[in-house]
């Protein structure tokens, strides 16, 4: 049976969307692109179960009623996606259907329909706090005598030190690590395809130097992923977030037996949250510096992220206002050095190692 012309056209547009349009218009971050690709693969898996193939695929299979059915399919069967995950999948599909609607005048209505697909309600989750002592107990569970343990130590110590999103570290390549000199840092690609520099402590930079020498050799390729999957050639395939969280959970279970405050189901997201909280609460680092460190555009986002109380927010904003009034004769931004460098971006204070 031959494929119809419309099915062939859509197949070609899928390829163009994933390979050309999405990297340019959505994000160059490989993790983000992988999520879009996976969402589409799930949608086509669903269509195949309904008897839709490359021979009879049409634009009507991207209408609102079909997508609404897909939402239920995602939550059932083998996938059992949470409401938050379903919403992420819908967001990815909405982007593709919007692109599809621009490719043919008779498909324009799809852009409007896909906007009507309702997202699911998700409960607000509270991120469990962990003290610096709990973090130390966690890291002592990593076996540095094993190769995989040394990789994990380099990864989790780097994430805690920088408070990066795990997706930002997993897409980090060798060329964007700057580990020599007085002020080592990495350059990460975050949400919205925005780049930022993340300062590294001397101890973390040393961990990364040793890790790269062992896992990439003395002459690493600039485009290789720093933290790569051992299932492929060196540096070619990045680790997945699920694989990383599975490793972290294994260490957390052991740490929980020693220090109950460490959640047995700890995730990499909580390491990021913990670092930001420790810098603000214990080391009294400027909230604006932490906001930039986390990659937030607005300081209010940081306050919501860290679950500040109304009183905490008022105090933090008052401090910012006071600092602004004191520095109103200066042209440089508060988080920059007088020379415009980024070396004081997060003003890390010495901490117990």
C-alpha positions as CSV (number, residue, x, y, z in Angstrom):
1,X,0.0,0.0,0.0
2,X,1.4,3.4,-1.0
3,X,1.5,6.3,1.5
4,X,-0.8,9.2,0.6
5,X,0.7,12.6,-0.3
6,X,-0.5,14.2,3.0
7,X,1.2,11.4,5.1
8,X,4.4,11.9,3.1
9,X,4.2,15.6,3.6
10,X,3.7,15.3,7.4
11,X,6.6,12.8,7.6
12,X,8.9,15.3,5.9
13,X,7.7,18.1,8.2
14,X,8.4,16.0,11.3
15,X,12.0,15.6,10.2
16,X,12.4,19.3,9.3
17,X,10.9,20.3,12.7
18,X,13.2,18.1,14.8
19,X,16.4,18.6,12.8
20,X,16.1,22.3,11.7
21,X,13.2,24.3,13.2
22,X,13.3,23.2,16.8
23,X,17.1,23.7,17.3
24,X,16.8,27.2,15.9
25,X,13.4,28.4,17.3
26,X,13.0,26.4,20.6
27,X,16.4,25.7,22.0
28,X,19.8,24.4,21.1
29,X,19.9,22.6,24.4
30,X,20.1,18.9,23.6
31,X,18.1,17.8,26.6
32,X,15.2,20.1,25.6
33,X,15.3,18.7,22.1
34,X,15.4,15.2,23.3
35,X,12.3,15.9,25.4
36,X,10.5,17.2,22.3
37,X,11.5,14.2,20.2
38,X,10.4,11.8,23.0
39,X,7.0,13.5,23.3
40,X,6.4,13.1,19.6
41,X,7.5,9.4,19.7
42,X,4.9,8.8,22.4
43,X,2.2,10.5,20.4
44,X,3.0,8.4,17.3
45,X,3.1,5.3,19.5
46,X,-0.4,6.2,20.6
47,X,-1.6,6.7,17.0
48,X,-0.2,3.4,15.9
49,X,-2.2,1.6,18.6
50,X,-5.2,3.3,17.1
51,X,-4.3,1.8,13.7
52,X,-2.8,5.0,12.2
53,X,0.2,4.3,10.1
54,X,2.5,6.2,7.6
55,X,-0.1,5.2,4.9
56,X,-3.1,6.9,6.4
57,X,-1.7,9.7,8.6
58,X,-3.4,13.0,8.1
59,X,-3.6,16.5,9.7
60,X,-6.9,15.4,11.4
61,X,-4.9,13.2,13.7
62,X,-3.5,16.3,15.4
63,X,-6.9,17.8,16.3
64,X,-7.9,18.6,19.8
65,X,-10.1,15.6,20.3
66,X,-7.3,13.2,19.5
67,X,-4.8,15.0,21.7
68,X,-7.3,14.9,24.6
69,X,-7.5,11.1,24.2
70,X,-3.7,10.9,24.2
71,X,-3.7,12.7,27.6
72,X,-5.6,9.8,29.1
73,X,-3.4,7.3,27.3
74,X,-0.3,8.8,28.8
75,X,-1.6,8.3,32.4
76,X,-2.6,4.7,31.8
77,X,-1.0,1.5,30.6
78,X,2.8,1.1,30.7
79,X,3.6,4.8,30.9
80,X,1.6,6.0,33.9
81,X,2.8,9.6,33.5
82,X,2.2,12.0,36.4
83,X,0.1,15.1,35.7
84,X,3.2,17.3,35.6
85,X,4.8,14.9,33.0
86,X,1.6,14.9,30.9
87,X,1.7,18.7,30.9
88,X,5.3,18.6,29.7
89,X,4.4,16.2,26.9
90,X,1.4,18.4,25.9
91,X,3.7,21.5,25.8
92,X,6.1,19.7,23.4
93,X,3.3,18.5,21.2
94,X,1.6,21.9,21.2
95,X,4.9,23.3,19.7
96,X,4.9,20.8,16.9
97,X,1.2,21.2,16.1
98,X,1.7,25.0,16.0
99,X,4.5,24.5,13.5
100,X,2.4,22.1,11.5
101,X,-0.5,24.6,11.3
102,X,1.8,27.1,9.6
103,X,2.8,24.8,6.8
104,X,-0.6,24.6,5.0
105,X,-3.4,27.1,4.9
106,X,-6.0,24.4,5.4
107,X,-4.2,23.3,8.6
108,X,-4.3,26.8,10.3
109,X,-7.1,25.8,12.5
110,X,-4.9,23.3,14.3
111,X,-2.9,26.1,15.9
112,X,-6.1,27.4,17.6
113,X,-7.3,24.0,18.5
114,X,-4.1,22.9,20.2
115,X,-4.3,26.0,22.5
116,X,-7.6,24.7,23.8
117,X,-6.0,21.5,25.1
118,X,-6.3,21.9,28.9
119,X,-3.3,21.2,31.1
120,X,-3.8,19.0,34.1
121,X,-3.8,20.3,37.7
122,X,-0.7,19.5,39.6
123,X,-0.3,19.6,43.3
124,X,2.3,22.0,44.6
125,X,5.2,20.0,45.8
126,X,7.4,21.1,48.7
127,X,11.1,20.5,48.3
128,X,12.5,18.9,51.5
129,X,15.4,20.8,53.0
130,X,18.8,19.2,53.7
131,X,21.5,20.7,56.0
132,X,25.1,21.0,54.9
133,X,25.9,18.2,57.3
134,X,23.3,16.0,55.5
135,X,25.0,16.8,52.2
136,X,28.4,15.8,53.6
137,X,26.9,12.5,54.8
138,X,25.4,11.9,51.4
139,X,28.8,12.5,49.6
140,X,30.6,10.1,51.9
141,X,28.4,7.3,50.6
142,X,30.0,7.6,47.2
143,X,32.8,5.0,46.7
144,X,35.7,7.0,45.3
145,X,37.7,3.7,44.9
146,X,35.5,2.7,41.9
147,X,35.6,4.3,38.5
148,X,31.8,4.9,38.5
149,X,32.0,6.3,42.0
150,X,34.6,8.9,40.9
151,X,32.4,9.9,38.1
152,X,29.4,10.3,40.4
153,X,31.4,12.3,42.9
154,X,32.6,14.7,40.2
155,X,29.0,15.1,38.9
156,X,27.2,15.6,42.2
157,X,29.9,17.7,43.8
158,X,29.8,20.0,40.7
159,X,26.0,20.2,40.8
160,X,25.9,21.1,44.5
161,X,28.7,23.6,44.1
162,X,27.1,25.4,41.2
163,X,23.4,24.8,41.9
164,X,23.0,24.1,38.2
165,X,20.0,22.2,36.8
166,X,21.1,18.6,36.2
167,X,20.0,19.0,32.5
168,X,22.5,21.8,32.2
169,X,25.4,19.7,33.5
170,X,24.4,16.7,31.4
171,X,24.6,18.8,28.2
172,X,27.9,20.4,29.2
173,X,30.7,19.8,26.8
174,X,34.5,19.9,27.3
175,X,34.9,23.2,25.4
176,X,32.8,25.0,28.0
177,X,34.8,23.9,31.0
178,X,37.4,26.5,32.2
179,X,39.3,24.8,35.0
180,X,42.6,26.6,35.1
181,X,43.5,29.9,36.6
182,X,42.5,31.6,39.8
183,X,38.7,31.6,39.0
184,X,37.6,28.4,37.4
185,X,34.1,28.2,35.9
186,X,31.8,26.3,33.5
187,X,29.6,27.9,30.9
188,X,26.1,26.3,30.8
189,X,23.1,26.5,28.5
190,X,20.0,26.9,30.5
191,X,16.2,27.4,30.0
192,X,15.2,29.6,27.2
193,X,18.6,28.9,25.5
194,X,20.3,31.4,27.8
195,X,23.9,30.9,28.7
196,X,25.6,31.8,32.0
197,X,28.9,31.3,33.8
198,X,29.0,29.2,37.0
199,X,31.9,29.7,39.3
200,X,33.6,26.6,40.7
201,X,35.4,26.3,44.0
202,X,39.1,25.2,43.8
203,X,38.1,21.8,45.2
204,X,35.4,21.2,42.6
205,X,37.6,22.3,39.8
206,X,40.2,19.8,40.9
207,X,37.6,17.0,41.0
208,X,36.6,17.9,37.4
209,X,40.2,18.1,36.2
210,X,40.9,14.6,37.6
211,X,37.7,13.3,36.2
212,X,38.3,14.6,32.7
213,X,41.9,13.3,32.7
214,X,40.6,9.8,33.7
215,X,37.5,9.6,31.6
216,X,38.5,11.7,28.5
217,X,42.2,11.4,28.4
218,X,44.9,14.0,28.1
219,X,43.5,15.4,24.8
220,X,39.7,15.5,25.1
221,X,37.6,16.5,22.2
222,X,36.0,19.9,22.7
223,X,32.5,18.8,21.6
224,X,32.3,15.7,23.8
225,X,29.8,15.6,26.7
226,X,31.7,15.9,30.0
227,X,29.4,13.4,31.7
228,X,28.6,10.8,29.1
229,X,26.9,7.4,29.0
230,X,29.2,4.4,29.4
231,X,27.0,2.6,26.9
232,X,28.4,4.5,23.9
233,X,31.8,5.8,22.7
234,X,33.5,8.3,25.0
235,X,31.7,11.6,25.1
236,X,29.2,10.8,22.4
237,X,26.0,10.2,24.3
238,X,25.0,12.1,27.4
239,X,23.8,10.6,30.6
240,X,20.0,10.8,31.1
241,X,18.4,12.5,34.1
242,X,16.6,9.3,35.1
243,X,20.0,7.4,35.2
244,X,21.5,10.1,37.3
245,X,18.6,10.3,39.8
246,X,18.8,6.5,40.1
247,X,22.4,6.7,41.1
248,X,21.7,9.5,43.5
249,X,18.8,7.7,45.1
250,X,21.1,4.7,45.8
251,X,23.5,6.9,47.8
252,X,20.6,8.7,49.5
253,X,19.1,5.4,50.8
254,X,22.5,4.7,52.5
255,X,22.8,8.2,53.8
256,X,19.3,8.2,55.2
257,X,20.2,5.3,57.5
258,X,22.9,7.4,59.0
259,X,21.3,10.8,58.8
260,X,17.4,10.6,58.7
261,X,17.2,14.2,57.4
262,X,18.5,13.0,54.0
263,X,15.4,11.9,52.0
264,X,15.7,8.3,50.8
265,X,14.1,9.4,47.6
266,X,16.5,12.4,47.1
267,X,16.6,13.8,43.5
268,X,19.2,16.0,41.8
269,X,16.7,18.9,41.9
270,X,16.9,18.9,45.7
271,X,20.7,19.3,45.5
272,X,20.2,22.5,43.5
273,X,17.6,23.7,46.0
274,X,19.8,22.8,49.0
275,X,22.8,24.7,47.7
276,X,20.8,27.9,47.1
277,X,19.2,27.6,50.5
278,X,22.5,27.1,52.3
279,X,24.1,30.1,50.6
280,X,21.3,32.4,51.5
281,X,20.4,31.2,55.0
282,X,23.8,30.1,56.4
283,X,26.3,32.1,54.4
284,X,24.0,35.1,53.9
285,X,24.8,35.5,50.2
286,X,22.9,38.2,48.4
287,X,19.5,37.0,47.1
288,X,20.2,38.7,43.8
289,X,23.5,36.8,43.3
290,X,21.7,33.6,44.0
291,X,19.0,34.5,41.5
292,X,21.6,34.9,38.8
293,X,23.4,31.7,40.0
294,X,20.2,29.7,39.5
295,X,19.5,31.3,36.1
296,X,16.3,33.1,37.2
297,X,15.4,36.3,35.4
298,X,13.4,37.7,38.3
299,X,14.4,37.6,42.0
300,X,10.8,36.9,42.8
301,X,11.1,33.6,41.0
302,X,14.0,32.7,43.3
303,X,11.9,33.6,46.3
304,X,9.0,31.3,45.1
305,X,11.5,28.6,44.3
306,X,13.0,28.6,47.8
307,X,9.5,28.9,49.4
308,X,10.3,32.2,51.1
309,X,7.7,33.4,53.6
310,X,6.1,36.8,53.2
311,X,8.4,38.1,56.0
312,X,11.5,36.6,54.3
313,X,10.5,38.3,51.0
314,X,10.0,41.7,52.6
315,X,13.4,41.5,54.3
316,X,15.2,40.4,51.2
317,X,13.6,43.1,49.0
318,X,14.4,45.7,51.7
319,X,18.1,44.6,51.7
320,X,18.2,44.9,47.9
321,X,16.6,48.4,48.0
322,X,19.1,49.5,50.6
323,X,22.0,48.2,48.6
324,X,20.7,49.9,45.4
325,X,20.4,53.2,47.2
326,X,24.0,52.9,48.5
327,X,25.3,52.0,45.1
328,X,23.2,54.3,42.9
329,X,26.3,56.3,41.8
330,X,27.8,53.2,40.4
331,X,27.2,52.1,36.8
332,X,28.1,48.4,37.2
333,X,25.5,45.9,38.2
334,X,25.4,44.6,41.8
335,X,26.5,41.1,40.9
336,X,29.5,42.2,38.9
337,X,33.0,43.1,40.1
338,X,34.2,46.6,39.6
339,X,36.2,45.4,36.6
340,X,33.1,43.8,35.1
341,X,34.3,40.3,35.6
342,X,32.1,37.4,36.8
343,X,34.5,36.1,39.4
344,X,32.3,37.3,42.3
345,X,29.1,36.1,40.6
346,X,28.0,34.0,43.5
347,X,30.5,35.1,46.2
348,X,31.1,31.6,47.5
349,X,32.4,31.6,51.0
350,X,34.8,29.0,52.3
351,X,32.9,26.0,53.5
352,X,33.8,23.0,55.6
353,X,35.0,20.1,53.3
